[in-house]
Amino acid sequence: MLEEDLSDIIADVHDLAKFTQLNYTGFQKIIKKHDKQTGWTLKPVFHARLNAKPFFKDNYDAFIVKLSKLYDLVRTRGNPTMGDSSAGGNQQNFIRQTTKYWVHPDNITELKLIILKHLPVLVFNPNKEFEKEDAAISSIYYDNRDFELYLGRLRKDEGAEAIRLRWYGGMQNQTIFVERKTHREDWTGEKSVKARFPLKEKHVNAFMKGEYTVAQAFEKMRREGKKSVKEIENLEALAREVQYSVITRRLEPAVRSFYNRTAFQLPGDARVRISLDTELSLVREDNWDGKKRSGDNWRRMDIGIDYPFSQLPPNDIERFPYAILEVKLQTQAGQEPPAWVRELTSSHLVEAVPKFSKFIHGTATLFPHNIKLLPFWLPQMGVDIRKPATHRFGIERPNQSVSISTSDEPSSTSDDEGSSGEDDERTPPNEETHLLENHDRENEATAVNGTPRAPGGGGNFLDEEERSGTGEHIDDATTFYDSDDDIISPTHRRHRTPQILTKLTNGTLYILRKIAPHPRSTQVTGHNPHAATIYHRPFRAPPGKKIFVPIRIEPKVHFAAERTFLSWFEFSIIISAIATTLLNFTTTQEGGRNALLYAALGFTVTAVASLMYAAGLYLYRVRMMLLRRPVGFHEKWGPNVLCGLMLVAVLVNFAGKWAGKM
């Protein structure tokens, strides 16, 4: 009964969040229509007055923390899991899997409410009342003017590093963590690692310049003896390597990331850890364009955790439009993750973005004139990631069969189904919706590079599914019948015979293609009847830039290219041996050279051609692998051409022998 009551409260919080969101959007639309119809510009004044009201500024994080505690008490029958909040990350017999997702702001509250039913909110200090700054995390990423660290992390080079300084809470926090991420390829047998050590804020500038030594930084730690000698030696080695990299590579503060993190995890159990980062902001920290931002300090002091940092100019900040969901699983080999996690990650509430990086995104967007190589997700930022519900998943009230998730239509709720006489006096839903959609499409949908924006503002583009649903971009190839099936005029009858022959020819070719053996894809069926449809939209990089597609190049790929070249080389030697043998059997006839001489010449040309082709192909493949270009390494024309040359050489040989007998 308590669990049902809490589920009812969770549904109330979800409804309240959606109610405030819809009302805020409604007020924005009303004033926008007013300015458009009257020609008066009241939106800035109204926006300032609206922002002064606390109606839509309610912070649900405190509610979620309280609900999480209550739900955890009920779920565990009054015996919540106890343990160190930071424990659980040192198991050696676990395989860690990390995936990242984007979450639309409309789905953030609902997603938090769903997760807290399975995992409690991770609170490091349960005796302290929750405050908003407790969730704030800030990081300063270092790089040089050549963006060496950015390019290494983007290309996933072996040993690529990311160095950052991180602190939790407000600017008054005196403990700074110096962290280093190192990427390791799978073929090395090692795992990518993240290591860090603490440093006092007053010593950061001196440490980064080499004036504050590693021995001084760990002198107090050695004196207190809270860590073992081995641990301190490992931390000292890490500190020396970080200090050496900063000084030799001339690394400086480049990008700051700020976000509020809500973590879900059982204390002392790191098998499932889920974190949701909201209000992500990326800020420039460099002085490379002549503008003093951080100056000689390791971070700029004109901002703190006062999101949305309205005091900054637009060129200095990138406000990320989505939340970042990170799911970390530590499961034993062969063990499946929990069913609710699989259901969550495959739902309409999240959009998978593999290998997303805050540092890479911030550098690519804040330095548009310096960065030429872009991450693969950057051109897709204008696409609306909201999706229709593929299966029944969302916040539900107890004993209620109808979902009330944010993606459901209002007409599908039980209240609308149970209403009676009031609906007769209103405009029919279909007609009203049709009028509103047409009006929004005419007045609000604007196109950028031929892509329509989503009605209702927000700056999001319609994706392929939404555009197909609105009836735009209708192709002639999507018609369901041909004109020949209609009434045929006398003019059409004269062309009927060629058309019948064309159809017979096409049908025969289609049957032959079906009979021919070739790989066939497997149709995957899901809850959504349109799940099998694949929507493809080509993306182009801006002029002078390239989109980097993550390509894994392992050593065995290089070895495969070498083996292929050696196979071609062996083929060339065999053909040249045949040519030499034929040349030894040639004799001079009265009418001229023996015909076998021409056969030997044909085999020689084939051997030389195959050798040159193999060398050129090998050099091309090695270059593409070094550049990590997404090209096809299979070859379908070269073998066919060389086999054709072999056939010609053999035919010349037979022709020569036949002519000699004649």
N, C-alpha and C positions, 0 to 999 in steps of 0.2 A: 504493500500500500504506500509506503514511503517512496519507493522507487517510482510508482505511478504519479504521486504528487510532484516529485522533482521533475519528471518528464513533462508534466503539465506546465511547471514553472519555466522550464527550458523552452517549451513551445511559446510561452508568453513573451519571453525575452526575444525570441526570434521574430515573433509578430511585431513587437514594438520596434525592433531595429529596422524591419522592412517598412513599417508604417512611417517612421521618421524619414527614411531614405526616399520613399515615394513622395511624401509631402514636400521635402526640400526640392526634389526634382520638379515637382508640379509648380512650386512658386517660381523657380527659375524659368520654366517654360512660359508661364503666364506673363512675366515681365518682358520676356523676349518677344512674345507675340505682340504685346502692347507697344514696344518700341518700334516694331516692324510696321504695325498698322498706323500708328499716329505720327511717326517720324520723330518723336521725342526720345531723348537718351536718358532714361531713368535707371537703367540697369546698374551702373556703378554705385549710385546712391542707395538703391534698394539692396544691392549685394552687401554693402557695408552695414546697413541696418539689420539685414538678415543674419550676417555673421556675428553681430553683437548679441543675438538671442542664443540662449543655451539649449534650445529645443533639439537641434540636430547635432550638438556637440557632446552629447552624453557619451562618456567613456564606458564601454561595456566590459573592459578588461577586468575592472574590479569585481563586477558581477560574475564574470566567468570564473575568476579565482575562487570566489565564495561558493559558487555552484559546484565547482570541481571538488572542493573539500567536502561538501555535503554529499555529493554523489559518491565520492570515494568511501565515505563512512558507511553509506547505505549498501554499496556494492560489496564491501568487505565485512558486513555485519558488525560494524563498530570496531573492527580490528584492522586499521589501515596498515599498509606495508611500511615498515620502518627500514631505515638505512641511510647511508651517506648519499646525498644528492649528486655528488660528483663521482661516485663509485661506479664500477661496472664496465669500465672501458679498458681493462687490462687483461681480459681473457685471451688466452693464446689459441684455444681450440675453436675459435669462431671465425666465420667469414663475414666481413662487413660489406654491406651493399648500400650505396647512397644514391638516391634519385632526387631530382629537383623538378618542381612544378611551378607554374604561374597560377595565381588565383585572382579572379576579378574582384574588385571591391564589393560588388553586390553579394558575393558569396562568402566573404571573410567571416562574418559573425556566425553564419550557419555552419561553416566548416569547423570553427572552434567548438560550437555546441555539440557537434557530432563526435569530435575526437574526445572531448572530456567524458563522454559516456564509456569510453574504453580505457583511457589513460588519464591520470590526474595531471593538473598543471604543476610543473616542476618549480617548487619554491625553495630557494637555497636557505632562506631564513624564515622558518614558519612562525617564529615568535614576533616578527615585525609586521606591522600593518602594511598592506600592499600600497605602494605609491607608483605613479606613472613612470618616474625616472628609474625605477628598479628594472624596467624592461628595456631601457635605452642601451644601445651598444654602438660605439664609435670606433672607427679604425682609420689609420693613416697609412696609405700604401706608398712605398718608395719606388722610384724609377729614375732613369737618367734621360737626357735629352734625346737619345736615340731610341728610347722606349724598348730597351733590350729585354727587360723583364716581361713587358706586355707581349712582345712577339714570341718569346719563349713559352709563356703560358698559353697563348692562343694556338700555337702550332703543336703544343704538347711535346716539346723537345725533351729528350732524356736528360734528367737532371735540372729541368727548368725550375726556377725559384720564384717565390713571391714573398717579399719581406714587408711586414706591416707592424704598426704599433697600435695596440687595442686597449681601451679602457671601458669600464662598465659604469653606467650611471652618469651623473653630471660632470661638469668640468672641474669640480672641486676634488674629484678622486685623485689621490696621490700615487696609486699603484698602477703602473703601466706595464702591460705584457708585450714583450718583444717576441714576435712569432715569425716563423719561417716555414713555408710550405714547399716541399720538394716533390716534383713529379717523377715517378718511376714507371718505365714501360713494363708491361707484363712479362716480356721475354727475359727480363733481367732476373726474374725470380724474386724481386723485392716489391714492396708495397709503397705507394705514395704516403709520405709521413708529414705530420704537422707537429712541430716542437716549439716550445716557448719557455721563456724565463722571465721572472718579474724584475722590474727596475723602478726606482723612485723617479717621480716626474722631474725633480730638480736636477737629476743627473743625466737626463736623456740627451740634451744638447751636447754635453761634454763627451758622453759615450759615443755618439754618432760621429763625432769629429776625431775620436781616438785619444782625447785628452784624459778621459776617465777610463782607467784600465779595467780589465776583467778581474784581476786580483782584488782591486778595491771594491768592485761591484758585489763580490761574493765573500768579502771578508766577514761581514756580520753573520751571514748564513753559516759559515764554517765555525764561527765562535759560538753560536747558539746551539749547534749540533742537532737541529730538528730533522735534518736529512742525513742520509748515510754518505760516506765519503765517495762511494761510487756514483751516486746520484749527483752530487755536487760537481764531480769531475766531468760528467756528461753535460751538465748545464754550462760549465766553463768552456768546454770544447765548442758547444753551440754558440755561445756568446762571442768567442774568438772568430768563428767562421762568419757570423753575421757582421761583426765589426769590420773584418777584412773585406767582405763583399761591398759594404757601404762605402768604404774609403777607396778601394781600388777601382770600382765601377763608377764612382762619383754619383752615387744614388742620393736623391733628394726627395722631400715630400712632394707627391704628385696629386693624389686623389684621396679624398676623405669619403667614407661611407658611414651613413647614420641610418639606423632603423630601430624599431621596437620589436623585441622578440618575445614570443610566447612559446615556451617549450613544454612538451608533454612527455612524461616518462615516469615509470615506477622508480621510486628511490632505491638505489643500489642494484637496479636491474636495467642494463643497457641493451637488452635484446631488441627492443623497439623504442626508438626515440624519434619524435616528430617535433620539428620547430617551424614556426610561422613568423616570418619577418614582414612587418607592415611599415608603411610610411618611409620606404626606402628612398634616401636622398644621396646623391653623389655630387661632391663639391670639389672645385679646384683648390689646390693647396700650393701650387708652384708659383715661382716668380719669373718664369722663362720669357714672358712677353713684355717684360719691363714694368709690370704692375705688381706692387708690393701686396702680397697676400699673407704669407706666413713670415716673410722677412728672414731674419736669421734664426727664428725659432723653429721648432720641429712641427708646429701646428699653428694655424691662424686662431686668433683670440677674439675675433669680432662675432663669432657664432658659438653656440653651445649645443643644447638639445632642444632649442625652441623651434621645432618644426611648425610651419613649412619654410622657415628662414626667408621671410619676405624682405629682409633688408639686403639680400644679395641680388646683384644684377643677373639677368637671365643667362648670360654667357658663363656664369660661374657655377651654375647648379643644374642638375638633371634630376627631376622628380620622377621616379619610376612609377608607372601607372598601375602596377599590379603588386600583389603580395607574393612572397617567395615561400613556398612550402618545401621543406627538406625532410625526406623520410630516410632514416638510417636504420638498417636491419642487421642484426648480428645473429644469424641462424647457423646451425650446424650443417655440415655438408649433406646435401640431399634433403634437407628439411624445408618445407614450404613455409612462407610467411603467414601470419594470421589471416583468416578469411576476410575480416573486416578491413584490414589494410589493403588487400587486393581489390575489394569492392570500392574502397575510397579512392584509390589511385586510378581506377578505371571509370569513375563517375564523371558526370558533366560539370562538377564543381572545380576541377583542376585541368590544367593543360601541361602536358609533359614537355620539358625543355632540357634535354640531356646536356650535361657539362656547362650549364649556365654559370657565369662568374660575375660577381658584382664589380670586381676590379677591372675585368676586361670590358664590361659594358660601360663603366664610367669613363675609362680612358678613351674608348672609341667615340663616345658622344661628346665629351668635354674638349677633345683635341681634334676637331674635324679636319683642320688644315695640316696636321702632322701625321695622322694615321691613314695609311693607304690600304691596309689589310684589315677587313672588318669581320666580326664573328657572324656565323650563319643566321643567328636569330634577329640581327639588327634590321634587315629589310622587312621583317614581318611584324614590326612593332605597331604598324597602323591597322592590323587586322584584329577585329573583335574576337576575343577568345571565348566569349560566352557561347554555350552549346545547349541544344535541347536535351531534356532528360532522356537518357537511353534506357533506363530501367528505374524501378521504384526505389529511390534513394533520397533521403532527406530527413528533415525534422518532422516527426509525426506525434500526434497526441495519443495517449493510451486508448485502446479500443477504437481507434479511428482508422479505417481502411484506406482513406484517401490522403495522399501526401500533400503537405502544405509547404513544400520547398519553394525557394525563391524563383525557381524556373517554371513553376506551374502557373497556368492561366487562372485568373480569378474566377472564371466561370466553372472551373472544375471542383471548387470547394463544396463541402457539404452544406454550407449556409445557402449558397445559391440554388443548390438542388432542392433544398427544403422550403424555399420561399414560394409564396403562392400568389396572392392577388396583386402585390406591388409591382411585379414584373410587367403586368399588362399595361401599366400607365407609362412605362419607359420606352425609349427608342429600342427597337430590336437590336440585340447585341451585334449581329453580323453587319447590319447596315451602319450602325454607329462606328464600329471598328473600321469598316471600309472607308467611311468619310474621313475619319481621323488619319488613317494611313495615307490616303490620297493627298490630304492637305499637308501633312508633314513631308511627304515625298516631294511635293511641288515647291514648298517654301524652305525646307531645311536641308534636303539631301543635296550636297555639293560634291563634285567629282574632282579628284586630284589624280592626274595621270590616267584618267579614264576609269578610275575606281570610285564608285559612289560611296558616300559616307553614310553611316547608320543614321536613320531618322532619330530626332530627339536630341541632337548635339552630342557632346562628349568627345568628339574628335575621332571616333572609331570608324573604321571602314567596314563595309559589309563583306563578309566572307562569301565563298562560292555557294554555300548552302542557302544563305539568306538571299543572295541575288537570284538564285534559281527559284526561291519561294516567292519573290516579288514579281517574277515574270520578266526580269530584265535579261538582256543578252540571249534572246531566244534565237537559236540557230536553225537554219533550214533543215539540217540533218536530223532534227529531233521530231519531224513530222511522223505521224503514225501510219500514213497511207500514201500511195503514189497516185498521180493523176490518171494513170492508165486504168485504175480500178473504177473510175467514174465513167460517165457516159462518153463513149468514144465518138468523136466527130469524123466525117469522111476524111479530113486531112490527117487525122491521127491514124486512121486505118491503113494509109499508105506506108506509114512508118512502123506498123505493128510487126511485120516480119523481121526487120533488123533488130527490133527490140527483143523479140522472142529468142533470136539467135544469141544476142548479147546475154540474156538471162541464162540460157542454157550453158553458154561458155563460162559465165561466172559461177553457176551452180556446180559445174564439173570441176572447176578449179578449187572451189570451196571443199568439195568432197575429197579431192586428192590431198588437200592440205590437212584435212582432218584425219585421213588414213595414215599419212606420213608420220612416223614416230618422232615425237618431240616432247620436251618437258611441258607438263600442264599444271597450272596453278590449282590449288585447293580452295574451294569456296568455303569461307568461314561464315557461319550463321550466328547471329546474335539476337538480342532483344529488339534492336531497332531494325525495321524492315529496310531502311535505307543505309544500313551499315556497310553493305557491300559496295556502295558507290564511293568512288575515290575522286575527290575534288583536287584539282591541281591548278596552281597559279604560279606562273613564272615570275621570278624576282630578278631584278637587274641592279647591279651596284651603281652608285653614282659615278659620274665621269671621273676618271683618274684613280678609281679605287677598285679593289677586288674583294670578293666574299670568300672567306676561308671556310672550306668544308672539312670537318675533322676526318682525316684519313690515317688509319693505323698502318704503319710500315714497319714490319718486324724483320729481323735478320733473315728469316727463312724466305722472305720475298726476294731479297737480293740473291740468295743462293739459288732460288728457282730460276731467276733470270740468267744466272751463270750456267746452270745446267741446260737451259734451253739453248743458249749460245753454243755450248760444247756439243750438243746434239746436232745442231746445224753444221758445225764445223766437221763433225764426224761424217755427216752425209756428204759434205763437199769433198772430203778425202776419198770416200768410196767412189764417187762419180769421177773424180780425177783419175783414180786407179783404173777404172773401166776405160776412160779415154786413152790412157797410156797403153793399155793392153791392145786396144783396137789399132792404135798407131803403130805398134810393133808388127802387126799382121798385115799392114798395108804393103802392096807391091805396085810397081809402076807398070802400067799397061801401054799398049801401042797408042791407044786413043787419048792418053793422059793419065791423070792420077786415078788410083783405085777409089771406088765409092766409099770404102771404109774410112778413108781419110776425112770425108765430110761428116761421117758419123762420129769419128773421134773429135772433130772440131765442134760438133753439136754438144757432146758430153762435156768438153772443156768449157764452152761458154756457159753451160748449165752450172758447172762446179764453181766457176768464178762468180756468176750471178748470185748463187746461193750464199757464197762466202761474204760478198759485199752486203747482201741484204741482211744476213745474220748480224754482221758487225754494226750496221746502221740501226737495226732494231734493238740491239743490246744497248747501244749508247743512248737511244731515245728512252728506253725504259728506265735506265739508271738515272737519267736526268729528271724524268717525271717523278721517280721515287724520292729523289733528293728534294725536289720542289713540293712534294706532297700534293700533286695535282690529281683530281678525281677523274682519271682517264681509264678506259678499258685496256687491259694488258693482253687480251686475247687477240689472235691474228687469224683472219679468215681468208685474206687475199693472197698472201705470200705463198703458202703451201699449194694453193690451187695453181698459181702461175708456174711455180717450179715443177709441179707434177705435169703441167702441160708441156713445159720444155723437155722434160724427161720423155714424154710420149712422142714428141716430135723427133728427138734423138734416136729413140728405138725404131720408129717408123723409117727414118733415114737409113738406119743400119739394115733393116729387113729389105728396104728397097734396093740398097746397094748389093746385098747378097743375091737378090732375085735378078737384078740386072746383070751380075757377073755370070749367073747360070745361063741366062738367055744368050 
